[in-house]
Amino acid sequence: SLWLDCWWRRNLVRSVVPGPTKHVIDMAAGTLDVSLALLRRYPELRVTATDICEPMLRYGMEKKVRPTERARITSMVADARHMPLEDSCADAVTIAFGIRNVRPRMDALREMHRLLVPGGRACILEFAPVSTPVFGPFYHWYLKHIMPRLAKLVSSSDSAFSYFAETIETFPKPADFSEELREAGFSFVQHIPFTLGVANIHIAVRG
């Protein structure tokens, strides 16, 4: 992504609005890039970082978290579809490049709605199919034919990159994903496109 993903994640973190709980849940947190960006931008926040992959969470906690931050971050192995947390416990839920891998996706969206206080935000950063007349066809051709070949230069298998391309192409377009968020119960939904629509931030507010 030529480091564009760092810029996209910064904008995701900026979309969070701290509220009464001073608590944010970062789903699919991986090695904690978004979780730590939240801590460092909003010193008053506590963050619960969740993921189904315990080794990634452990790496982030051991290698990236500063000693002064440890009291404000909790890691938890958890499925985004079934979160072991109380109703209305967070001001915001974030997820970066993870929702397209969840099946069924609606279960996770409803969990986000359940976890938020009224007025709380689900802030979702995700790739999407690109429909721009010239750039769109080129982008999808690149995903299918060029990226897997480039992957072979650094990896013995290109299957992960083929899966990556497939999940982007089958993910809903932004307007359709907005409808899914409304179906999950959110009263206000918007999306902000980045880099000609390659990535989008979806903001969904619980009424």
C-alpha beads as a LAMMPS data file, in Angstrom:
LAMMPS data file: protein, C-alpha beads

207 atoms
206 bonds

1 atom types
1 bond types

-500.0 500.0 xlo xhi
-500.0 500.0 ylo yhi
-500.0 500.0 zlo zhi

Masses

1 110.0

Atoms # bond

1 1 1 0.000 0.000 0.000
2 1 1 3.090 2.282 -0.115
3 1 1 2.444 3.119 3.575
4 1 1 -0.973 4.552 2.750
5 1 1 -2.404 2.141 5.318
6 1 1 -0.672 4.171 8.067
7 1 1 -2.502 7.287 6.895
8 1 1 -5.788 5.409 6.664
9 1 1 -5.365 4.112 10.231
10 1 1 -4.585 7.594 11.540
11 1 1 -7.865 8.807 10.079
12 1 1 -9.663 5.855 11.668
13 1 1 -8.302 6.837 15.076
14 1 1 -9.339 10.463 14.506
15 1 1 -12.910 9.335 13.856
16 1 1 -13.245 8.095 17.456
17 1 1 -15.041 10.415 19.891
18 1 1 -14.380 9.675 23.599
19 1 1 -17.522 9.621 25.722
20 1 1 -18.747 8.745 29.205
21 1 1 -17.072 5.346 29.586
22 1 1 -13.609 6.467 28.394
23 1 1 -13.368 2.943 26.940
24 1 1 -12.769 1.808 23.355
25 1 1 -12.818 -1.752 22.035
26 1 1 -10.431 -2.488 19.161
27 1 1 -11.584 -5.629 17.346
28 1 1 -9.213 -7.670 15.160
29 1 1 -6.475 -5.729 16.907
30 1 1 -3.621 -7.923 15.649
31 1 1 -0.316 -6.574 16.950
32 1 1 -2.036 -3.472 18.376
33 1 1 -1.261 -0.760 15.824
34 1 1 -4.695 0.856 16.147
35 1 1 -4.987 0.153 19.870
36 1 1 -1.738 1.968 20.614
37 1 1 -2.595 4.849 18.299
38 1 1 -5.825 5.273 20.293
39 1 1 -3.958 5.298 23.611
40 1 1 -1.462 7.852 22.376
41 1 1 -3.982 10.202 20.795
42 1 1 -6.479 10.092 23.675
43 1 1 -4.605 9.923 27.020
44 1 1 -7.847 9.532 28.969
45 1 1 -8.923 6.328 27.187
46 1 1 -8.750 2.696 28.203
47 1 1 -8.538 0.230 25.317
48 1 1 -9.564 -3.409 25.155
49 1 1 -7.721 -5.034 22.251
50 1 1 -9.389 -8.211 20.995
51 1 1 -8.431 -10.759 18.357
52 1 1 -8.876 -14.470 17.701
53 1 1 -5.078 -14.827 17.246
54 1 1 -3.432 -14.901 20.670
55 1 1 0.198 -14.878 19.411
56 1 1 -0.372 -11.563 17.594
57 1 1 -1.852 -9.964 20.693
58 1 1 0.996 -11.313 22.818
59 1 1 3.594 -9.926 20.403
60 1 1 1.991 -6.493 20.531
61 1 1 1.767 -6.495 24.323
62 1 1 5.352 -7.661 24.782
63 1 1 7.104 -5.708 22.020
64 1 1 5.079 -2.540 21.431
65 1 1 3.322 -1.446 24.607
66 1 1 5.293 1.023 26.708
67 1 1 5.491 0.403 30.470
68 1 1 3.538 3.609 31.102
69 1 1 0.686 2.335 28.879
70 1 1 0.171 -1.099 30.403
71 1 1 -2.432 0.021 32.925
72 1 1 -4.617 1.414 30.131
73 1 1 -4.689 -1.515 27.721
74 1 1 -6.115 -5.008 28.082
75 1 1 -5.699 -7.761 25.503
76 1 1 -8.374 -10.415 25.103
77 1 1 -8.690 -13.418 22.807
78 1 1 -12.243 -13.079 21.533
79 1 1 -14.425 -13.707 18.499
80 1 1 -15.919 -10.500 17.076
81 1 1 -19.239 -12.322 16.701
82 1 1 -19.459 -13.239 20.407
83 1 1 -17.704 -10.712 22.621
84 1 1 -17.471 -11.563 26.354
85 1 1 -18.186 -7.964 27.383
86 1 1 -21.169 -6.208 28.919
87 1 1 -23.798 -4.267 26.991
88 1 1 -23.143 -0.544 26.465
89 1 1 -19.614 -0.736 27.849
90 1 1 -17.731 1.369 25.283
91 1 1 -17.794 4.783 23.633
92 1 1 -16.420 3.362 20.395
93 1 1 -15.555 0.124 18.659
94 1 1 -12.837 0.115 16.012
95 1 1 -11.813 -2.515 13.494
96 1 1 -9.204 -2.070 10.748
97 1 1 -9.142 -4.436 7.775
98 1 1 -10.865 -7.200 9.717
99 1 1 -14.588 -7.094 9.103
100 1 1 -14.363 -8.558 5.598
101 1 1 -12.915 -11.763 7.114
102 1 1 -15.815 -12.302 9.542
103 1 1 -18.585 -14.771 8.654
104 1 1 -21.409 -14.124 9.173
105 1 1 -20.583 -10.430 9.176
106 1 1 -23.944 -9.317 10.562
107 1 1 -23.231 -11.071 13.870
108 1 1 -20.181 -8.864 14.414
109 1 1 -22.020 -5.694 13.393
110 1 1 -24.786 -6.441 15.892
111 1 1 -22.176 -7.088 18.574
112 1 1 -20.661 -3.668 17.893
113 1 1 -24.091 -2.090 18.307
114 1 1 -24.667 -3.992 21.570
115 1 1 -21.329 -2.940 23.067
116 1 1 -21.776 0.777 22.414
117 1 1 -23.365 3.354 24.652
118 1 1 -26.158 5.410 23.049
119 1 1 -24.393 7.872 20.779
120 1 1 -21.333 5.609 20.579
121 1 1 -19.548 5.002 17.308
122 1 1 -18.496 1.937 15.362
123 1 1 -15.486 3.054 13.296
124 1 1 -14.621 0.558 10.575
125 1 1 -11.706 0.799 8.137
126 1 1 -11.946 -1.610 5.239
127 1 1 -11.011 -2.186 1.623
128 1 1 -13.777 -2.221 -0.965
129 1 1 -14.395 -3.012 -4.625
130 1 1 -13.552 0.051 -6.716
131 1 1 -16.023 1.080 -9.405
132 1 1 -14.254 4.178 -10.762
133 1 1 -14.424 3.837 -14.595
134 1 1 -10.682 3.833 -15.370
135 1 1 -8.983 3.128 -12.055
136 1 1 -11.410 0.415 -10.931
137 1 1 -10.717 -2.131 -13.686
138 1 1 -6.960 -1.512 -13.430
139 1 1 -7.019 -1.930 -9.639
140 1 1 -8.870 -5.246 -9.767
141 1 1 -6.643 -6.514 -12.577
142 1 1 -3.635 -5.649 -10.400
143 1 1 -5.115 -7.501 -7.418
144 1 1 -5.798 -10.638 -9.470
145 1 1 -2.772 -10.848 -11.724
146 1 1 0.108 -8.682 -10.530
147 1 1 0.015 -8.802 -6.733
148 1 1 0.176 -12.627 -6.494
149 1 1 3.217 -12.632 -8.810
150 1 1 4.925 -9.982 -6.717
151 1 1 4.100 -12.042 -3.629
152 1 1 6.079 -14.976 -5.012
153 1 1 9.215 -12.836 -4.839
154 1 1 8.965 -12.669 -1.046
155 1 1 6.889 -15.743 -0.194
156 1 1 6.841 -19.418 -1.116
157 1 1 3.066 -19.269 -1.501
158 1 1 0.784 -16.724 -3.111
159 1 1 -2.416 -18.247 -1.687
160 1 1 -2.738 -15.612 1.059
161 1 1 -2.540 -12.833 -1.506
162 1 1 -5.096 -14.539 -3.727
163 1 1 -7.405 -14.793 -0.708
164 1 1 -6.776 -11.108 0.040
165 1 1 -7.857 -10.132 -3.488
166 1 1 -10.916 -12.374 -3.333
167 1 1 -12.138 -10.911 -0.031
168 1 1 -11.848 -7.376 -1.401
169 1 1 -13.744 -8.188 -4.583
170 1 1 -16.555 -9.939 -2.723
171 1 1 -16.920 -7.318 0.029
172 1 1 -19.980 -5.060 -0.372
173 1 1 -19.630 -1.697 -2.048
174 1 1 -19.762 1.179 0.457
175 1 1 -23.448 1.960 -0.087
176 1 1 -24.365 -1.707 0.395
177 1 1 -22.245 -2.011 3.526
178 1 1 -23.948 1.114 4.870
179 1 1 -27.258 -0.698 4.478
180 1 1 -25.891 -3.633 6.468
181 1 1 -24.931 -1.268 9.283
182 1 1 -28.453 0.168 9.322
183 1 1 -29.858 -3.351 9.416
184 1 1 -27.639 -4.036 12.445
185 1 1 -29.435 -1.219 14.264
186 1 1 -27.316 1.876 13.734
187 1 1 -29.308 5.088 13.360
188 1 1 -26.689 7.207 11.547
189 1 1 -24.233 5.836 8.987
190 1 1 -21.671 7.492 6.727
191 1 1 -18.579 6.446 4.823
192 1 1 -15.468 8.391 3.897
193 1 1 -13.506 7.123 0.862
194 1 1 -9.718 7.248 0.650
195 1 1 -7.360 6.793 -2.289
196 1 1 -10.011 6.652 -5.019
197 1 1 -12.163 4.337 -2.934
198 1 1 -9.537 1.660 -2.304
199 1 1 -10.242 2.012 1.421
200 1 1 -13.192 3.493 3.283
201 1 1 -13.890 4.517 6.844
202 1 1 -17.444 3.664 7.857
203 1 1 -18.828 5.511 10.874
204 1 1 -22.019 4.112 12.398
205 1 1 -23.667 5.703 15.439
206 1 1 -25.912 3.901 17.901
207 1 1 -29.093 5.846 18.540

Bonds

1 1 1 2
2 1 2 3
3 1 3 4
4 1 4 5
5 1 5 6
6 1 6 7
7 1 7 8
8 1 8 9
9 1 9 10
10 1 10 11
11 1 11 12
12 1 12 13
13 1 13 14
14 1 14 15
15 1 15 16
16 1 16 17
17 1 17 18
18 1 18 19
19 1 19 20
20 1 20 21
21 1 21 22
22 1 22 23
23 1 23 24
24 1 24 25
25 1 25 26
26 1 26 27
27 1 27 28
28 1 28 29
29 1 29 30
30 1 30 31
31 1 31 32
32 1 32 33
33 1 33 34
34 1 34 35
35 1 35 36
36 1 36 37
37 1 37 38
38 1 38 39
39 1 39 40
40 1 40 41
41 1 41 42
42 1 42 43
43 1 43 44
44 1 44 45
45 1 45 46
46 1 46 47
47 1 47 48
48 1 48 49
49 1 49 50
50 1 50 51
51 1 51 52
52 1 52 53
53 1 53 54
54 1 54 55
55 1 55 56
56 1 56 57
57 1 57 58
58 1 58 59
59 1 59 60
60 1 60 61
61 1 61 62
62 1 62 63
63 1 63 64
64 1 64 65
65 1 65 66
66 1 66 67
67 1 67 68
68 1 68 69
69 1 69 70
70 1 70 71
71 1 71 72
72 1 72 73
73 1 73 74
74 1 74 75
75 1 75 76
76 1 76 77
77 1 77 78
78 1 78 79
79 1 79 80
80 1 80 81
81 1 81 82
82 1 82 83
83 1 83 84
84 1 84 85
85 1 85 86
86 1 86 87
87 1 87 88
88 1 88 89
89 1 89 90
90 1 90 91
91 1 91 92
92 1 92 93
93 1 93 94
94 1 94 95
95 1 95 96
96 1 96 97
97 1 97 98
98 1 98 99
99 1 99 100
100 1 100 101
101 1 101 102
102 1 102 103
103 1 103 104
104 1 104 105
105 1 105 106
106 1 106 107
107 1 107 108
108 1 108 109
109 1 109 110
110 1 110 111
111 1 111 112
112 1 112 113
113 1 113 114
114 1 114 115
115 1 115 116
116 1 116 117
117 1 117 118
118 1 118 119
119 1 119 120
120 1 120 121
121 1 121 122
122 1 122 123
123 1 123 124
124 1 124 125
125 1 125 126
126 1 126 127
127 1 127 128
128 1 128 129
129 1 129 130
130 1 130 131
131 1 131 132
132 1 132 133
133 1 133 134
134 1 134 135
135 1 135 136
136 1 136 137
137 1 137 138
138 1 138 139
139 1 139 140
140 1 140 141
141 1 141 142
142 1 142 143
143 1 143 144
144 1 144 145
145 1 145 146
146 1 146 147
147 1 147 148
148 1 148 149
149 1 149 150
150 1 150 151
151 1 151 152
152 1 152 153
153 1 153 154
154 1 154 155
155 1 155 156
156 1 156 157
157 1 157 158
158 1 158 159
159 1 159 160
160 1 160 161
161 1 161 162
162 1 162 163
163 1 163 164
164 1 164 165
165 1 165 166
166 1 166 167
167 1 167 168
168 1 168 169
169 1 169 170
170 1 170 171
171 1 171 172
172 1 172 173
173 1 173 174
174 1 174 175
175 1 175 176
176 1 176 177
177 1 177 178
178 1 178 179
179 1 179 180
180 1 180 181
181 1 181 182
182 1 182 183
183 1 183 184
184 1 184 185
185 1 185 186
186 1 186 187
187 1 187 188
188 1 188 189
189 1 189 190
190 1 190 191
191 1 191 192
192 1 192 193
193 1 193 194
194 1 194 195
195 1 195 196
196 1 196 197
197 1 197 198
198 1 198 199
199 1 199 200
200 1 200 201
201 1 201 202
202 1 202 203
203 1 203 204
204 1 204 205
205 1 205 206
206 1 206 207
